[in-house]
C-alpha cells in the first residue's frame, strides 16, 4: 500500500473518529461511510471494479449534402 493511500485512509478514519479501540462501539452508519469511501478510492485507483459510468450513445451528425 502506498504511503499516499495510507495517509488518506488515516485522514478518513480520523474525520469519522474511528480507531481500533472505538470500532466496536461505532455507529453502523459511520462504519458504512468509511467502507464506502475506502472502496470508492480503491476503485478510483483501479484496484477494484468501479460502477459503470454512463456513456454517450448519441449518433454522429450526418454531413449535409
C-alpha positions in Angstrom: 0.0 0.0 0.0 1.3 3.4 -0.9 2.0 6.0 1.8 -0.4 8.3 0.0 -3.2 5.8 0.3 -2.3 5.1 4.0 -2.3 8.8 4.7 -5.7 9.2 3.0 -7.2 6.3 4.9 -5.9 7.6 8.2 -7.4 11.0 7.4 -10.8 9.5 6.7 -10.7 7.4 9.9 -9.8 10.4 12.0 -12.5 12.5 10.3 -15.0 9.9 11.4 -13.4 9.4 14.8 -12.6 5.8 14.2 -9.8 3.9 15.9 -9.2 0.2 16.5 -10.3 0.9 20.1 -13.6 2.5 19.0 -14.7 0.3 16.2 -16.8 -2.0 18.3 -18.9 0.9 19.6 -19.0 2.9 16.3 -22.4 3.5 14.7 -23.1 1.3 11.7 -23.6 4.4 9.5 -20.1 5.6 10.4 -18.5 2.3 9.6 -20.5 2.1 6.3 -19.4 5.6 5.4 -15.7 4.7 6.0 -16.0 1.5 4.0 -17.8 3.3 1.1 -15.0 6.0 1.0 -12.2 3.4 1.1 -13.9 1.2 -1.6 -14.6 4.1 -3.8 -10.9 5.2 -3.5 -9.7 1.7 -4.3 -12.0 1.6 -7.4 -10.7 5.0 -8.5 -7.2 3.7 -8.3 -8.1 0.7 -10.4 -7.7 -1.8 -7.6 -11.4 -2.8 -7.5 -14.1 -2.8 -10.2 -16.0 0.5 -10.4 -19.6 1.3 -11.2 -20.1 1.7 -14.9 -20.2 5.3 -15.9 -22.9 6.2 -18.4 -21.5 6.6 -21.9 -22.6 8.8 -24.8 -24.9 6.9 -27.1 -25.7 9.8 -29.4 -25.3 9.1 -33.1 -22.9 11.4 -35.0 -24.4 14.1 -37.1 -24.9 13.3 -40.8 -22.9 15.6 -43.0 -25.1 17.9 -45.1 -25.0 17.5 -48.8 
